[in-house]
Amino acid sequence: MIRTILAAALVSAAAAPAAAQHDHSHHAVPAAPDYAAALAGANRSEANRARDQYRHPAETLAFFGLTPGMTVVEVSPGGGWYTEVLGPILADHGKLYAAHTNPAGGERAAQAVASFKEKLASSPVYKSVEVTSFGKDHYDSLAPAGSADMVLTFRNVHNWYMGDFAGDAFKAFYAALKPGGVLGVVDHRLPEDRPDDAMKSSGYMKRSTIVALAEAAGFKLAGESQVNANPKDTADWPNGVWSLPPNFREGDKDRAKYAAIGESDRMTLKFVKPAS
């Protein structure tokens, strides 16, 4: 199904020039993202490209419905792995708010934001990116209220859950989105038959918990994809999800085993803010 969605998106992209003939502007918005160009961009490191096999960025973003011209919020972008893909797609026809950690939160937070800004300054593909902030008790500045077409977050809900502010986070995303806007969530999947306490330490989250958090904020579940699923991951490792690559929290112990498993089993959930 995901290949079908991606294929349709690429076909639309190929047809975009024909459609643009009816637009006398020299800046017509493409019909669909050029994922091939974004993934091959010089702004991406070889180490980050190597992780495409686990993160499936083109298929994931196609499933969420990303199109050029959107106003997008990437929440907690970390080192900017997904920013490297989103930046080129939105550079000429769109806006990307990178809602990073609050730099006033401490020295490490300030360093993380400074490093991220250095990355943005390194390439013109990030010209549409505006760095904002987000974190516990700091929810109002991720983007102007009602401005976003899409809010995206990748492998972060477990951090907010462990920090006891996941519910407030989803409310902030709801406030940032326009009516009809999309919330895309990817996170490590905990089997539903496991104790809830495991979500407080393992880095894995139950699908039912994320859906409940989103629905409590007002969202409706619009779809889900298995594009980031990994049946080799049993989600019961000594150091939680961090036992697996890329962290290898156990060092050399069982490293080959974890490398063969690959990155975690992940759920990919699409929510919508009701239009009325």
N, C-alpha and C positions, 0 to 999 in steps of 0.2 A: 504493500500500500504506500509506504514511504517513497519507494522508488518511483511509483506512479505520480505521487505528488510532486517530487523533485523534477521528474521528466516534464510534467505539465508546466512547471515554473520555468524550466529552461526553454521549452518551446515558446512560451509567452515572451521570454527575453529575446529570442531570435526574431520574433514577429514585431518587436517593439519599433524598429526603424520604419517599417511600413506604416504602423499606426501613427508614428511621429510625423509622417508626410502631411497629415491633416492639421498639424500644429505648426503654425508659422513662427513659433518661438525657436530660438537657437538653443534653448535649454529645456527641451522636453524631458519629462521624467521617464526613465526606463520602466517598462511594464513589470520587470522582475529583476531580482539581484543577479549579477554576474558572479556566481559563486566560484567558478573556476579561476577567474582573475583575482578574486579576493584571497583565495586559499594559496595562490601562487605568488602573492605579493612579496616584494623585497623587504617589507617591514616585518615579516615573520621569520623566526629563527628555525633552523633545522630541527632543534629539539621540540619546538612547538608543532611543527608539521608532523613529526613522528607520532603525536598523540591524536591526530585526526582519526586514526583507525579505531580509537576508543570513544571519541567524543562526537563523531559524525556531525560536524557543524553545519554542512550544507543541508543535509536531510532534516536535522533538528530545526533549523531556522525556517526551512520551507514548510515544515509541519505547523509551526507557529503562525505562519502567514506573513513573514517579513517582506516588505516591499520598499524600494527606494522612495524617498519623499516622506516617509514616516518620521514622527517624533518618537524616539525610543529611549527608555531608561534602562540602563544595565546596573543592577543593584549589586553592590559588593564585588567589583570587578577584579579585586586582588592584583595580580601582576599584569593583568590585561590580556589574558589568552584569548578570550572571546572578543575583546575590544579590537584586537588585530584583524578580526574578520568583519566586525560590524563597521569599523571606521571607514574602510574603502567603499562599502556599500552605501553608506549614508553621507559620504564626503561632499558630493555635489548637489544632492537633492534630499536633504533630511537634516535631522538634528539628533545627536546622541548625548544624553546626560549620563555621565559616569558617576554614579552615587557611591563614592568611596567612603572609607571610614572617616570618622570625625578627627581631623588632625589635632584638635585640642584634647584628644583623649589620652595623650601621653607621647613619650619620645618615639616609641616604635610606630605608633599611628602616624605621627608627623613624618617620619622617615619613609613610611610606605607610600604616603600621598606624594611626597616630594619625588620619589623614584618613579611613580606612575606619571607624574607631570613631565619628568625628563623624557620618558618614553614617548609621550604625546608630542613633545617638541622635536623629536627625532625624524618625523616624517610628515609631509603635507597630507597624507591620507587621513590624518586625525583632525583636520581643520574644522570639522563639524562638532567635535567633542567639547563639551563643557563639563568640568569637574564640579560636582556638588558633594554633599556629605549625607551620611545615613548611619545610624547606630542606635543603641539603646538610649531611650529618652531623647532621641534626636531624629524626629521623623518628618518634620515639615519642610525640610530643605532639599529633598532629593530631586524635586522638579516642581514647577508651578502647578497648582491644583488644576485638574481637568485639562492638562496640556498634552498628555501622552497618548499616542495610539497603541503603544505596546510597552509593557514592563517585562524585563527578562531577568531571571536569576538562576545561576548555575551552581549547584552543590553548596548551597548556603543555608537552607532552611534548618538543617540540623544544628548549625551554630547558633541560630536565633532561638531555637527550641531549648538548647542547653543553657542559653543565657536568659531564658524566661521572658523573651519579648517577641516571640513568633507571631502571636495574635496581633500585637500592635504593628508589626511589620506589614502584615497583610492589609490591615486597615489603611496604612500609609500608601500602599500600592493602589488600592481602590480609589483613594482621594486623588492620586496623581493622574489616573486614567480618565480619558474622555468616556462618555457613555458609549458602549459598544466596543471599548478597547479590550485588548488581549493581555492576559498575564500568562507568561510561559515559565514553567518551573521544571528544573531537572534536579534530582537529588538521589542519593544512595538509598536503595530499597531494602527495608527490613521486612521479612515475611510476617504476615498478619498473625501467625500463631505464636510469635515470640512475646515475652513479657514487655510491657510498655517501658519498664525501667531501662531496657536496653537502649532506648532512644536518648537517654541522658548521658551516655558514655561512649557508644560505639561509632557514632557518626552516621548511622543508618536511621532512616525514618520510615514509618508505616505509611503506605498510600492513604489509608483511611484517615490518618491524623492530618496529613497535608490537605486532603479534601475538606475535612471538617474545619480547619483553620481558614481556608479560602471561603467556604460557604458562610462561616460566621461573620466574615467581613463584607459579605454581600455578593460574592462571585458565584457564577454557575459553571460547572464543569462542562466544557465544550468538546473534549476529546482527549485521547491519550494514545501514545505511540510506544512501541517496543523497540524503537531504533537504537536506544542506548541500553538495552537489556544484555545481561551477561549471565547465562545459566551456570557457568563455572563458579560463580561467586556464591558461596553458601552463607555469607554474612555472619560468621561465627568465629572470627579470628581473634587471637590473643590480644592484639592491639587495635581491635575494631577495623574500620575501613582503612586505617593508616598502615596496616600490615601489608596491604597491596601496593602495587606501583601507582603513582610515582614516588610514594613516601618510603616504602620498605622500612617501616618503623623498627623491625626486628634485626636490621642490619643484614649480615650475611646468613643468618639462620633461616633456613628454608627459602632463601631468596629465589632459587630456580623454580621452586613450586609456585611462589607468588607471581613470578614473572610469566609463567605459563598460564596462570589464571587470567592475568591482565587487569585492567582497571575494573572498578566495581560494577555491580548490577545496578542500573539506574532506571528510575521511572521518569517519564517525560509527559507532563500534564499541561493541558491548555485550558485556561479559564477565561471567561468573558464577563465584563462588567455589563449588566443589563442596560439596554438602550433607554429604557424608561422604567 
